[in-house]
Amino acid sequence: MGVPRKPIAAPTPEASAFLEMAMTQYGKATYNFAYRLTGNEADARDLTQDAFIRVYRAWRSFQPGTSFLSWIYRIVTNLYRDELRRRKGRFQEEIPEDNAPQEFGGQRPLAVDPIEDYVAGQLGEPLAKALAQLSPEQRQVVVLADIEEYSYQEIADIMGCSIGTVRSRLHRARALLRRLITRARQERR
Amino acid sequence: MTPHYDLETFIDYLHGALAPEADAAVFEHLQTCTACDAVYDQEAALGEALRSAARAQELEFPSMIKARVWDTVRQDKPSWLQLLRAGWAPRVAVPVAAVVILAGYLGLPPIIHGSQAGPTVDAAYFLDEHNAEAQQNPFGPGLTPAVYATDSQDRGTSSADSYIDAADAATLGDTVATR
């Protein structure tokens, strides 16, 4: 995954300070957003890295007073879409590292309580699998609407589409999610 | 009794995407219709499950991303063309242009024509010129023709006559004749 080379301005202390602050304050949120879109850590890392390089190169285009998260989510969404187009398919399945259970996504935060982790894993597994079966656009809209809790208008701005498109994608995605979760639960029994 | 709402309306209601009047109508309906309330609860539960799962699976920001970003950014040296473009900001361009224009005005012709310098003129030429002027106006301020006479004689040329052309001589002759 690579950011297209574009003419850049000479490195400035302002750009460096902006990048440092952006990564410190929004690195985790951006990385998690990328992870939910791609479904694996390797692609999420690449996507996040490319997004912050874009932030550095285009930091002047950020409008103060607006939401930085919305801005970087738009960057991540665009990069993700470009990458999907380039690969003409889905992101590769991640190879589990150190024999970690794949449904947990390999690396987990150590601060999480193991019991809470287990419960969350039980709850999250069918959901994560169901999410992975949505189309990239449907997954984006579900992540933005239900996990990040953005409004339809904000999602439309981030994804670069109309509110009507957001609405119809979300309706279809939720209907599909419900069916997939129900089926997964029936298979478990 | 108001008709039941469809699933899509509940999804929009859940995300706060309905117009205020429609939102109020759905809210009112849910207070009285248990069937619709059950459907709405399922949709709300799906959203809550998604958020809970996301929170539980939240990952830390890997420090390697930060390091890789900085590595890439530091290697991103601008080309000379980009630097030139960046340098053409008015605060740089205006003084540079002023210096270039000034240099052109003051010093460039000798530099440009330095290799094709014009015919060299012997210093004696200027002395003769000066001497000639002194001869024409012997009472001019600060002129001492006698000083240069010797030099002119050394080189075997007439000091004044050679610099007085025929027309001047004729005029001088006329003046003398009228007197």
Interface residues (C-beta under 8 A of the other chain):
Chain A: P7 I8 A9 A10 P11 S16 L19 M23 G27 K28 T30 Y31 N32 Y35 R36 E41 A44 R45 T48 Q49 F52 I53 Y56 R57 F104 G105 Q107 R108 P109 V112 E116 D117 V119 A120 G121 L123 G124 L127 A128 L131 V142 V143 A145 D146 I147 E149 S151 Y152 I163 R167 L170 H171 R174 A175 L177 R178 I181
Chain B: L7 E8 I11 D12 H15 G16 A17 Q42 E43 L46 G47 A49 L50 R51 S52 A53 A54 R55 A56 Q57 E58 L59 E60 F61 P62 M64 I65 K66 R68 V69 T72 V73 R74 D76 P78 Q82 L83 R85 A86
